[in-house]
Amino acid sequence: MPADITIDGRAIGPGHAPYCIAEISANHNGQLSRVFELIDAAADIGAHAAKIQTYRPDTITLDSDLPDFQITEGLWKDRTLFDLYGEAHTPWDWHADIFAHAARRGITLFSSPFDFTAIDLLEDLGAPAYKIASFEVIDLPLIRHAARTGKPMIISTGMANDVEIAEALDAARSAGCTELALLHCVSAYPAAPEDYNLATIPDMAARFDVLTGLSDHTIGNETAIAATALGACVIEKHFTFDRNGGGPDDSFSLEPPEFRALVDGTAIAHAALGKVDYGLKSSEQGNIKFRRSLFFVRDLKAGETITADAIRSVRPGYGIPPKHADEIIGKTVTRDVAANTSVQWDALT
């Protein structure tokens, strides 16, 4: 089993409730104050970390309206990549203030970098970990540059096949990263639960010997809770104040009460997994007396033979267990017994 990883002093692994990341992404809608408010809300509802994205439009794409750079379908249809990322990006001159605000609120903050200069900026700010986005999982030089920092890395795998995932892991490990987690992901916005094929999560853990989790773009928490039962150690969901707010990522994000339910629900699901245990649970102790047992259903005199119609298997469980019924029939009672009293071994011969 892969070893735990640690981000900002918090252990992440199978023995702990899932690490829930509130992805702020573009949901600041161009306002630094909104980033602060989202971080405050994430801290208030118990998210374990908040995450931003570090790029400028010119570090992630080219300023062109040629067909290759136009979005022709989906949520961002009829926009150019440069235009979309110009609206969605978190300005670099906000970053120091964002990290300082998260520190004041006591919530871990890290980011998804999209080029070498983004990693260098985040290193200067003391980022405790790096998240590689699904679209960048094939950018092996970027992965190596992040890995050389020695920080934990979380890599999303949307659209990646098993060969590409193996290449990304090899790039990270060969460059010195020793704390890794993979997030199973479907890169659709929003994604349909039936597309998630959550059975991939335990297979991924076994195949690549790595901690696994879920980057969840579904609306709702059912997929994430199910993933917890399959071993997901990290859950990432987009986070906003208003899913109808009109921002680039608002429509597939969780609102604060929903994210609170995510933290609670995944923790409960993890606690329910527990361990292999066939023994009596402490919460069952008081109910064991209500199991079935053998009772006399008519009066018998000392020396009488017990017949099948003299005993019954009923609740409560103060008598001999029902599995002994066949061996009791034909025995005699050593003393008078009354109807509606439990059958005891010391009354039989």
C-alpha positions in Angstrom: 0.0 0.0 0.0 1.4 3.4 -0.9 2.7 5.6 2.0 0.8 8.6 3.1 1.8 12.0 1.7 1.8 15.1 3.8 0.7 18.6 2.7 1.2 21.5 5.1 1.4 19.1 8.0 -1.7 17.1 7.2 -1.4 13.4 6.4 -3.3 12.1 3.4 -3.8 8.4 2.8 -6.2 5.5 3.3 -6.1 5.8 7.1 -7.5 9.3 7.0 -10.8 10.9 5.8 -10.5 12.3 2.3 -8.6 15.5 1.8 -11.1 17.9 0.4 -9.9 20.7 -1.9 -12.0 23.7 -2.8 -11.0 24.6 -6.3 -11.6 28.4 -6.7 -10.3 28.5 -10.3 -12.0 31.3 -12.2 -14.8 31.8 -9.7 -13.3 35.0 -8.4 -15.0 36.7 -11.5 -12.1 39.2 -11.7 -12.3 40.4 -8.1 -9.5 39.9 -5.6 -11.9 40.5 -2.8 -14.0 37.6 -4.0 -11.0 35.3 -3.8 -10.6 36.4 -0.2 -14.3 35.7 0.4 -14.1 32.2 -1.2 -11.1 31.4 1.0 -13.0 32.5 4.1 -16.0 30.4 3.1 -13.8 27.4 2.4 -12.1 27.7 5.8 -15.5 28.2 7.5 -17.0 25.0 6.0 -14.1 22.8 6.9 -12.4 22.4 3.5 -8.9 21.1 4.0 -7.4 23.2 1.3 -8.2 25.9 -1.2 -6.6 25.9 -4.7 -6.1 28.5 -7.3 -4.6 28.4 -10.8 -1.4 30.2 -11.8 -1.2 31.3 -15.4 -1.6 34.3 -17.7 -3.3 34.1 -21.0 0.0 34.4 -22.7 1.6 31.6 -20.7 -1.1 29.1 -21.6 -2.1 29.9 -25.2 -1.5 32.3 -28.1 -3.4 35.5 -28.8 -5.0 34.3 -32.1 -8.4 34.0 -33.5 -7.4 31.4 -36.1 -9.7 28.3 -36.1 -7.2 26.3 -33.9 -7.7 28.8 -31.1 -11.5 29.0 -31.2 -13.8 27.1 -28.9 -16.6 25.7 -31.1 -18.7 23.7 -28.6 -19.5 23.2 -24.9 -19.7 25.7 -22.0 -17.3 28.2 -23.6 -18.5 28.0 -27.2 -17.7 30.9 -29.6 -14.8 32.2 -27.5 -11.1 32.2 -28.3 -8.8 30.5 -25.8 -6.9 33.8 -25.2 -10.2 35.6 -24.4 -11.4 32.9 -22.1 -8.1 32.6 -20.2 -7.9 36.4 -20.0 -11.2 36.4 -18.1 -10.5 33.3 -16.1 -6.9 33.8 -14.9 -5.9 34.8 -11.4 -3.5 37.8 -11.9 0.0 37.1 -10.7 0.1 40.3 -8.7 -2.7 39.0 -6.5 -0.9 35.8 -5.5 1.1 37.1 -2.6 -2.0 38.7 -1.0 -4.0 35.5 -1.6 -1.4 33.3 0.1 -1.2 35.7 3.0 -4.9 35.8 3.4 -5.1 32.0 3.4 -2.4 31.9 6.1 -4.3 34.3 8.2 -7.4 32.1 7.9 -5.4 28.9 8.7 -6.3 27.1 5.5 -3.8 25.4 3.2 -3.5 27.1 -0.2 -1.7 25.7 -3.3 -2.1 26.1 -7.0 -2.0 24.5 -10.4 0.9 26.0 -12.4 0.8 26.0 -16.1 4.4 26.8 -17.1 7.9 27.0 -15.5 7.5 30.7 -14.5 4.3 29.9 -12.6 6.2 27.3 -10.6 9.0 29.7 -9.9 6.5 32.3 -8.6 4.8 29.7 -6.4 8.1 28.6 -5.0 8.8 32.2 -4.0 5.5 32.2 -2.2 6.1 29.0 -0.3 3.4 26.9 -2.0 3.3 23.6 0.0 2.3 21.4 -3.0 1.6 21.4 -6.7 -1.5 20.2 -8.7 -1.0 19.3 -12.3 -4.2 19.8 -14.3 -5.6 17.1 -16.5 -4.9 19.1 -19.7 -1.2 19.4 -18.6 -0.7 15.7 -17.7 1.1 15.2 -21.0 3.5 18.2 -20.4 6.3 16.1 -19.0 8.8 19.0 -18.8 6.3 20.9 -16.6 5.8 17.9 -14.4 9.6 17.5 -14.0 10.1 21.1 -13.1 7.4 20.9 -10.4 8.9 17.6 -9.2 12.3 19.2 -8.7 10.9 21.4 -6.0 10.6 18.3 -3.8 7.0 19.3 -2.9 4.1 16.8 -3.0 2.3 16.6 -6.3 -1.3 15.8 -7.2 -1.8 14.9 -10.8 -5.3 14.8 -12.5 -5.7 12.2 -15.2 -8.7 13.5 -17.3 -8.4 12.3 -20.9 -5.1 10.4 -20.1 -4.8 6.8 -21.0 -2.7 4.3 -18.9 0.4 4.9 -20.9 0.2 8.7 -20.5 -0.4 8.3 -16.8 2.6 6.0 -16.4 4.7 8.6 -18.3 3.6 11.4 -16.0 4.4 9.4 -12.9 7.8 8.4 -14.3 8.5 12.0 -15.1 7.6 13.1 -11.5 9.4 10.3 -9.8 12.6 10.5 -11.9 12.8 14.3 -11.1 12.7 13.6 -7.4 9.1 13.7 -6.3 8.4 11.1 -3.6 4.9 12.2 -2.5 2.4 11.7 -5.3 -1.3 11.2 -5.7 -3.3 10.6 -8.9 -6.9 12.0 -9.3 -9.2 10.1 -11.5 -11.0 12.7 -13.6 -13.5 13.2 -16.4 -12.6 16.4 -18.3 -16.1 17.5 -19.1 -17.8 20.6 -17.5 -20.1 19.4 -16.0 -19.5 15.7 -16.2 -22.1 13.0 -16.0 -21.8 10.6 -13.1 -22.2 7.6 -15.4 -19.0 8.7 -17.3 -16.8 8.4 -14.2 -16.3 4.6 -14.1 -15.2 4.9 -10.5 -13.9 1.3 -10.6 -10.9 2.8 -12.2 -9.8 4.3 -8.8 -8.8 1.0 -7.1 -7.3 -0.3 -10.3 -5.2 2.9 -10.6 -4.0 2.5 -7.1 -2.9 -1.1 -7.7 -1.5 -0.6 -11.2 0.6 2.5 -10.4 1.3 1.9 -6.6 0.1 5.4 -5.8 -2.5 7.2 -3.7 -5.6 7.9 -5.6 -8.5 10.4 -5.5 -11.1 12.1 -7.5 -11.3 15.4 -9.4 -15.1 15.6 -9.6 -16.9 17.7 -12.1 -20.3 16.3 -11.4 -23.1 18.3 -9.9 -23.7 16.8 -6.4 -21.7 14.8 -4.0 -22.8 11.2 -4.7 -19.9 10.4 -7.0 -17.3 11.7 -4.5 -18.9 9.7 -1.6 -18.9 6.6 -3.8 -15.3 7.2 -4.7 -14.4 7.4 -1.0 -15.7 3.9 -0.6 -13.4 2.8 -3.4 -10.3 4.2 -1.7 -10.2 7.9 -2.9 -7.9 9.8 -0.5 -8.3 13.2 -2.1 -11.5 14.9 -3.4 -11.3 18.0 -5.4 -14.4 20.0 -6.4 -14.9 23.5 -7.8 -16.2 26.0 -5.3 -18.4 29.1 -5.8 -21.0 31.2 -4.0 -23.6 30.9 -6.7 -23.7 28.2 -9.4 -25.8 30.6 -11.5 -23.4 33.5 -11.1 -22.3 33.5 -14.7 -18.6 33.0 -14.1 -16.6 30.7 -16.4 -16.6 27.8 -13.8 -19.6 28.6 -11.7 -22.1 26.3 -13.4 -20.2 23.1 -12.4 -19.1 24.2 -8.9 -20.5 23.5 -5.4 -21.9 26.2 -3.2 -20.8 26.4 0.4 -23.5 24.3 2.0 -22.9 21.6 -0.6 -19.2 21.6 0.0 -19.8 21.4 3.7 -21.9 18.3 3.0 -19.1 17.0 0.8 -16.6 17.2 3.7 -19.0 15.6 6.1 -20.3 13.0 3.7 -16.9 11.7 2.6 -15.7 11.6 6.3 -18.7 9.5 7.2 -18.2 7.2 4.3 -14.6 6.8 5.2 -15.4 6.1 8.8 -18.0 3.5 7.7 -15.4 1.6 5.8 -13.4 0.8 8.9 -11.7 -2.6 8.9 -12.6 -6.3 8.4 -14.4 -7.2 11.6 -16.8 -10.0 12.2 -17.1 -9.5 15.9 -19.8 -8.0 18.1 -19.7 -4.2 17.9 -20.0 -2.1 21.0 -23.1 -0.5 19.7 -24.7 -4.0 19.4 -24.1 -5.1 23.0 -27.4 -3.9 24.2 -29.3 -5.6 21.4 -27.9 -9.1 21.6 -30.6 -10.0 24.1 -33.2 -9.6 21.4 -31.8 -12.4 19.3 -33.9 -15.6 19.1 -33.6 -18.4 21.6 -35.6 -21.5 22.8 -38.5 -21.0 25.2 -40.9 -23.5 26.7 -44.4 -22.9 25.4 -46.2 -25.2 27.8 -45.7 -26.4 31.4 -43.7 -29.6 31.9 -43.3 -31.7 35.1 -39.9 -33.0 36.2 -39.1 -36.1 34.2 -41.3 -35.3 31.2 -39.8 -35.6 27.8 -39.4 -32.5 25.7 -41.4 -32.8 22.4 -41.2 -30.5 19.4 -44.4 -28.7 20.4 -43.1 -28.0 23.9 -40.4 -25.4 22.7 -40.2 -22.6 20.2 -37.6 -20.3 18.7 -38.7 -16.8 19.7 -37.2 -13.5 20.8 -35.6 -12.6 23.3 -32.3 -14.4 23.5 -32.2 -15.5 27.1 -32.4 -19.2 26.3 -30.4 -21.8 24.5 -29.7 -20.8 20.8 -32.2 -22.3 18.3 -29.4 -24.3 16.6 -29.7 -26.8 19.5 -33.4 -27.5 19.0 -33.0 -30.9 17.4 -30.7 -32.2 20.2 -33.0 -30.9 22.9 -36.1 -32.6 21.6 -36.3 -36.0 23.3 -34.4 -34.9 26.4 -36.2 -34.8 29.8 -36.5 -31.9 32.2 -34.9 -32.3 35.6 -37.4 -29.9 37.3 -40.8 -28.4 36.7 -40.7 -25.7 34.0 -43.3 -23.2 33.2 -44.5 -22.0 29.9 -42.9 -18.8 28.6 -39.6 -19.4 30.4 -36.3 -19.9 28.6 -34.8 -23.3 28.0 -31.6 -23.7 30.0 -29.1 -26.6 29.9 -29.2 -27.1 33.7 -32.9 -28.0 33.4 -32.2 -30.9 30.9 -30.9 -34.4 31.1 
